[in-house]
Structures are given as C-alpha cells and as structure tokens.
C-alpha cells in the first residue's frame, strides 16, 4: 500500500505524512512545475505543467489497495476504477455510491457558471485547525481499515463503504 497525494495546493500534506509515518506507509506527493514541495518523509515527484499532468501521473502510479488523496472528483473516480481508495482533503471518502452524484453536481455547477457570468456558487469555507484535525482522525481510521483489509490478504471489494459520506 502507498499513499498518493495530488499535492498541488493540498492543505493536509503534513497531516498525511504524520499518519503515514506512524504506520510506516510510503507517501508520494505529486505536483506540477509551478509548485515547489519538499519533504523529509515523502517522495516528491514533479511532473509537467500541463492541465492534467499531475492527475494523469497519479492515476498511472496508483494500484488496487493504494490510497489517493485528491479534491478532484475525476481523479477520485479513476482511482476507484482501479480499486484504490480515494479520500478528499476534507476527510470524506469517495465511494462507488457517491462518486456519480459528485460528478453530476460538478457538471451541473459548471453549466450554471457558463450560463451566467454573475453565478459563482458557494466557495469553500476558510480552513481551520479543527478541519485539519478532523482530516487527520478520519485519514488515520481509513489507513487502519485499509491495512487491516490488506493484512486479510484481500482488498475489500466494497471499498470500505460502510460510511460513504464520511469515514
């Protein structure tokens, strides 16, 4: 098992590394040439600056049983298709049960933005220390569940979906 992070502007890299270090799980941070990352724990991979370069590199690297951290629903859908686990930077897990709805909502919002120059939708709230702590707790729980599934010699087919809206 490895953890792959879509690290361009990811606010929880430190929390991911802290939990991963505790369980001795390798982390790969992927970013494009417009971002500068360094880490004393994770492997940092810098890929081209193309629009989806990081996304494509991440999906090409991940395998069944890996964990992908991304805020991109499309990347999450592709990771789920490879039987990897996908989690949002806010701590909720992408699953086969919620990914179609999320992709549809993204599509509807994109259409609304195109239709009206005045429509902006709601943006995310300002990130707090409590948000980071909540992510760390949920991420650690996911890591424990995935490790247990792998220790049982099989990645669970259901993708640990017992709590599909939040770990």
CORGI-V258732 format. One record per residue. N is the residue number from 1. RES is the residue in three letters. D_FIRST is the distance of its C-alpha to the first C-alpha in Angstrom with 1 decimal. Layout:
n res d_first
N RES D_FIRST
N RES D_FIRST
//
This chain:
n res d_first
1 UNK 0.0
2 UNK 3.8
3 UNK 6.9
4 UNK 9.8
5 UNK 13.2
6 UNK 16.5
7 UNK 18.2
8 UNK 21.7
9 UNK 23.6
10 UNK 20.6
11 UNK 22.2
12 UNK 19.3
13 UNK 17.5
14 UNK 18.9
15 UNK 17.7
16 UNK 14.1
17 UNK 14.3
18 UNK 16.2
19 UNK 13.8
20 UNK 10.7
21 UNK 13.1
22 UNK 14.2
23 UNK 11.0
24 UNK 10.2
25 UNK 7.0
26 UNK 7.7
27 UNK 9.4
28 UNK 11.3
29 UNK 14.6
30 UNK 16.5
31 UNK 20.2
32 UNK 23.4
33 UNK 26.3
34 UNK 28.1
35 UNK 25.8
36 UNK 25.4
37 UNK 22.4
38 UNK 21.8
39 UNK 19.4
40 UNK 19.5
41 UNK 15.7
42 UNK 13.9
43 UNK 14.3
44 UNK 16.9
45 UNK 17.6
46 UNK 21.0
47 UNK 21.9
48 UNK 25.3
49 UNK 27.2
50 UNK 27.6
51 UNK 27.4
52 UNK 24.0
53 UNK 22.7
54 UNK 19.8
55 UNK 18.9
56 UNK 19.2
57 UNK 17.2
58 UNK 14.2
59 UNK 14.5
60 UNK 15.0
61 UNK 11.8
62 UNK 9.3
63 UNK 8.3
64 UNK 8.4
65 UNK 5.9
66 UNK 4.9
67 UNK 7.4
68 UNK 10.6
69 UNK 13.4
70 UNK 16.8
71 UNK 20.3
72 UNK 21.0
73 UNK 21.5
74 UNK 21.5
75 UNK 18.1
76 UNK 16.8
77 UNK 18.7
78 UNK 17.3
79 UNK 13.6
80 UNK 14.7
81 UNK 16.4
82 UNK 13.3
83 UNK 12.0
84 UNK 9.5
85 UNK 10.4
86 UNK 12.9
87 UNK 14.7
88 UNK 18.0
89 UNK 18.9
90 UNK 21.3
91 UNK 18.7
92 UNK 19.4
93 UNK 17.0
94 UNK 17.7
95 UNK 18.2
96 UNK 20.0
97 UNK 23.0
98 UNK 23.4
99 UNK 22.3
100 UNK 25.6
101 UNK 27.6
102 UNK 25.9
103 UNK 26.4
104 UNK 30.0
105 UNK 30.7
106 UNK 29.5
107 UNK 31.9
108 UNK 34.8
109 UNK 34.5
110 UNK 34.5
111 UNK 37.6
112 UNK 39.2
113 UNK 38.7
114 UNK 40.2
115 UNK 43.1
116 UNK 44.2
117 UNK 44.3
118 UNK 44.8
119 UNK 41.8
120 UNK 38.9
121 UNK 37.1
122 UNK 35.6
123 UNK 33.2
124 UNK 30.6
125 UNK 32.0
126 UNK 31.8
127 UNK 28.6
128 UNK 29.3
129 UNK 27.9
130 UNK 27.7
131 UNK 25.5
132 UNK 23.1
133 UNK 23.2
134 UNK 22.6
135 UNK 19.5
136 UNK 18.1
137 UNK 19.0
138 UNK 17.5
139 UNK 14.3
140 UNK 14.0
141 UNK 14.9
142 UNK 12.3
143 UNK 9.5
144 UNK 11.5
145 UNK 11.9
146 UNK 8.4
147 UNK 7.9
148 UNK 11.3
149 UNK 10.8
150 UNK 8.2
151 UNK 10.7
152 UNK 13.3
153 UNK 12.1
154 UNK 11.8
155 UNK 10.3
156 UNK 13.4
157 UNK 15.7
158 UNK 17.1
159 UNK 14.1
160 UNK 15.0
161 UNK 18.3
162 UNK 20.6
163 UNK 21.3
164 UNK 21.1
165 UNK 23.1
166 UNK 21.3
167 UNK 18.7
//
